[in-house]
Amino acid sequence: MGILQKFRIVKHRAGQCRSGKFGDVKHKNESNVRHRNLRRVTGYKTGFGKGRMAMELWDIYDSNKQRTGRTMKRNDWTMKEGDYHLTVLGVLMRPDGKFLITQRVETKAWAPGWWEVSGGAAMAGEDSRAAVNREVFEETGIDVSGCEDGYLFTYRRDNPDEGDNYFVDVYRFVVDFKEEDVHLQEAEAAGFMIADKDEIEGLAAKGIFLHYDSMKQAFQ
């Protein structure tokens, strides 16, 4: 995937919130409820599913992580040198120190069956915090919009041969949730685990935890 370059490491206190769930989200397929709740979480008005994916645009950033005013289509890997897009990762940690991790579906073209935390690309016009609120809620059904900031650090990857250069903002939120509060996005995740640091390190040692080397300090 190219050479990992650290753009900056800026530590903050992890975001904390007492409750991270919506009581009215009870089943994975309650899509209308999820759409309304997502708008409450992010304030970002957009649709889901294939229609959204086909029309999704991402902002292009410069090497100083500033928007250029230009956009790119989702997954259009023709980025020029010095152009970047923004992605986010949201680590969910319970007060007991355990973390929510999810397993990628086997139909994924890249890293099928691997373990990960919630994350994805920020859409055009969407700031980093709104993006992580949306991604965490889409993928787990847990609302972190009421948590404190949660921002930990940013890293950068340059992949000029692949036309894919990006910044990753890493967040950690302390959320008091139970297994029954987790509602997975079926197209993305096959299952989940509430794991401690040692279990996550074990998955990483097997080479099946996505982005671990880049974000392992979020599990400290």
Salt bridges, closest charged atoms under 4 A:
GLU56 OE1 - ARG52 NH2 3.36
GLU56 OE1 - ARG74 NE 3.84
ASP59 OD2 - ARG67 NE 2.84
ASP83 OD1 - ARG70 NH2 2.92
ASP96 OD2 - ARG94 NH2 2.74
GLU116 OE1 - ARG104 NH1 3.14
GLU126 OE2 - ARG134 NE 2.80
GLU135 OE2 - ARG134 NH1 3.04
GLU138 OE2 - ARG52 NH1 2.69
GLU138 OE2 - ARG134 NH1 3.60
GLU148 OE1 - ARG13 NH2 3.06
ASP158 OD1 - ARG156 NE 2.90
ASP164 OD1 - HIS85 NE2 2.96
ASP169 OD1 - LYS65 NZ 2.63
GLU188 OE1 - LYS108 NZ 2.51
GLU201 OE2 - LYS197 NZ 2.58
